[in-house]
Amino acid sequence: MPLPPRPKLGDRLPASRPSQETLELLALRRSTPNALITGPGPDAAQIKDLLVIGARISDHRRIVPFRFVVLAGAARVDFGERLAAIFADKNPEADLAAVENERQRFARIPVTIAVISAPDKNHKTPLWEQQLTAGAVCQNILIAANAMGFAAQWISEWIAYDREAAKCLGLGTEEKLAGFILLGSAKEPPKERPRVEAQEITQYWRE
Ligand SMILES: Cc1cc2nc3c(=O)[nH]c(=O)nc-3n(C[C@H](O)[C@H](O)[C@H](O)COP(=O)(O)O)c2cc1C
C-alpha cells in the first residue's frame, strides 16, 4: 500500500479524517510478543515509508530530537555477535543459552528500527518534551506497521540501559534508545491482555 504523495509546504491538509478502519485498528491494536515474530518483514520501500510516518509526529519547535538506526539483513547477525559479547562479558555467570538468546535477539527478527532520542539539552524546548517526542515516534511506527500488515513490538531490554550496547549501536553520550521496534509477521495472532479501564484513571477537573 503506497503512501500518498508527500504534501508540499503550505498545502492545506484535512483537519480530520473520519475513518472507521483507523478506529478499529487503534481499538484492537496489539503488540506481537517477539517470540511470535517471524518473516516476512517490511522490504526496503516499506521501511522507508515507516520511517517517513515515524518522523511525522508532533515536535515542539520542530527540533527533530530523534533519529533512526535500522537493523536489517546481515547487519542483524553482526549486531547480535557484538551484543552477545557485551552480554557475556557483563554476565559471566550466564549460561550458553542466555548468550545465544542475545546473539539471536535481532537476527531472528526480519527488521528492527531503533528509535534514538537525540535531544538538544541547550534548546528552549524542555528535555522532557523532546523525549516524549521520541516516544511518539515509536508509537507511530508501531501503528503504521500494523496498518501495513506487519506484526510489531516495542522493546528496550537491558540494551537500552547499557553504555557499551549503546556505543555499539552508535549512540552519542547525550542520546538514549527510545525503543527498538521489531517488525515482521505473526506466527499466531497475539491474545488480548488485561487492559486498564480508562475511566478508572480519569477525573474531570473541578475546583
Ligand atoms: C518504552 C517501552 C519499552 C518496552 N520494553 C519492553 C521489553 O524490553 N520487553 C518486552 O517484552 N516488552 C517491552 N515493552 C512492552 C511491549 O512492547 C508491549 O507494549 C506490551 O507487551 C503490551 O502490549 P500492547 O502493546 O499490545 O499493549 C515495552 C514497552 C514500552 C512502551
The ligand as an SDF file (V2000), in Angstrom:
LIG
                    3D

 31 33  0  0  0  0  0  0  0  0999 V2000
    9.2010    2.0570   26.3970 C   0  0  0  0  0  0  0  0  0  0  0  0
    8.7650    0.6230   26.3180 C   0  0  0  0  0  0  0  0  0  0  0  0
    9.6900   -0.3810   26.4660 C   0  0  0  0  0  0  0  0  0  0  0  0
    9.3020   -1.7270   26.4420 C   0  0  0  0  0  0  0  0  0  0  0  0
   10.2510   -2.6970   26.5570 N   0  0  0  0  0  0  0  0  0  0  0  0
    9.8930   -3.9840   26.5060 C   0  0  0  0  0  0  0  0  0  0  0  0
   10.8770   -5.0140   26.5970 C   0  0  0  0  0  0  0  0  0  0  0  0
   12.0670   -4.7330   26.7110 O   0  0  0  0  0  0  0  0  0  0  0  0
   10.4630   -6.3120   26.5530 N   0  0  0  0  0  0  0  0  0  0  0  0
    9.1220   -6.6290   26.4290 C   0  0  0  0  0  0  0  0  0  0  0  0
    8.7880   -7.8090   26.3990 O   0  0  0  0  0  0  0  0  0  0  0  0
    8.1800   -5.6780   26.3300 N   0  0  0  0  0  0  0  0  0  0  0  0
    8.5280   -4.3700   26.3570 C   0  0  0  0  0  0  0  0  0  0  0  0
    7.5750   -3.3930   26.2630 N   0  0  0  0  0  0  0  0  0  0  0  0
    6.1490   -3.7740   26.2260 C   0  0  0  0  0  0  0  0  0  0  0  0
    5.6470   -4.3020   24.9050 C   0  0  0  0  0  0  0  0  0  0  0  0
    6.2210   -3.7370   23.7970 O   0  0  0  0  0  0  0  0  0  0  0  0
    4.1270   -4.1370   24.7800 C   0  0  0  0  0  0  0  0  0  0  0  0
    3.7720   -2.8050   24.8690 O   0  0  0  0  0  0  0  0  0  0  0  0
    3.4140   -4.9230   25.8090 C   0  0  0  0  0  0  0  0  0  0  0  0
    3.7220   -6.2790   25.6380 O   0  0  0  0  0  0  0  0  0  0  0  0
    1.9270   -4.6770   25.7740 C   0  0  0  0  0  0  0  0  0  0  0  0
    1.3790   -4.9890   24.5420 O   0  0  0  0  0  0  0  0  0  0  0  0
    0.4270   -3.9890   23.7590 P   0  0  0  0  0  0  0  0  0  0  0  0
    1.3140   -3.0170   23.0490 O   0  0  0  0  0  0  0  0  0  0  0  0
   -0.3440   -4.8610   22.8660 O   0  0  0  0  0  0  0  0  0  0  0  0
   -0.4160   -3.2740   24.7620 O   0  0  0  0  0  0  0  0  0  0  0  0
    7.9430   -2.0510   26.2510 C   0  0  0  0  0  0  0  0  0  0  0  0
    7.0020   -1.0360   26.0710 C   0  0  0  0  0  0  0  0  0  0  0  0
    7.4020    0.2930   26.0880 C   0  0  0  0  0  0  0  0  0  0  0  0
    6.3760    1.3570   25.8850 C   0  0  0  0  0  0  0  0  0  0  0  0
  1  2  1  0
  2  3  1  0
  2 30  2  0
  3  4  2  0
  4  5  1  0
  4 28  1  0
  5  6  2  0
  6  7  1  0
  6 13  1  0
  7  8  2  0
  7  9  1  0
  9 10  1  0
 10 11  2  0
 10 12  1  0
 12 13  2  0
 13 14  1  0
 14 15  1  0
 14 28  1  0
 15 16  1  0
 16 17  1  0
 16 18  1  0
 18 19  1  0
 18 20  1  0
 20 21  1  0
 20 22  1  0
 22 23  1  0
 23 24  1  0
 24 25  2  0
 24 26  1  0
 24 27  1  0
 28 29  2  0
 29 30  1  0
 30 31  1  0
M  END
$$$$
